[in-house]
Amino acid sequence: MLIEHYYLDSCVLNMENTINEISNQTHVIKKNNESPKKSVCGVMHDNTLDIIQNLESEIPSLFQGYSDLYRRYLHSIQDVFGTCSLAEKQYFDRIEVDQNNLNIYDNYLKSVAKIFESQIDLSTNFVRTYIQFRLTLIDSWDKYMHVCVEIYAKSFSEFFKRNQVKGVQ
């Protein structure tokens, strides 16, 4: 794992060096206090970066909002059952229900509750596994894209060298 990490760091460093080399070779220098010319890549990068940063800034409030919504939903259900339970208690306390029947009913509801709890655990584990799968997939894609960008940057550098593109030394 350490070797893989070292290799990845090495590739990223090589990629950054190649990109910096190309950037330095193609960078437009200010002349007589003029603003630098905009590039297609620069415009796309800056606007994409703004959008991503805006989305990232919204994540905590979205998760908090969904958490608050779900929590309020659960508390509302709990309150309804609590209120109904108090009203029903007065009724059922007046009639004498056989304790054996209550024990059977209690055991039945416990088994139903265990099924629900098991389903909740299964669902939670599924979501955790799914998230881990997606994170691993994104990491793999990210590594692949770093390699592609490195090859792309080297190809551009070689193209500029072979064709002596204007402004590139």
Buried (B, 14 or more C-beta within 10 A) or exposed (E): EEEEEEEBEEBBEBBBEBBEBBBEBBEEEEEEEEEEEEEEEEEEEEEEEEEEEEEEEEEEEEEEEEEEEEEEEEEEEEEEEEEEEEEEEEEEEEEEEEEEEEEEEEEEEEEEEEEEEEEEEEEEEEEEEEEEEEEEEEEEEEBEEBBEBBEBBBEBBEEBEEEEEEEBE
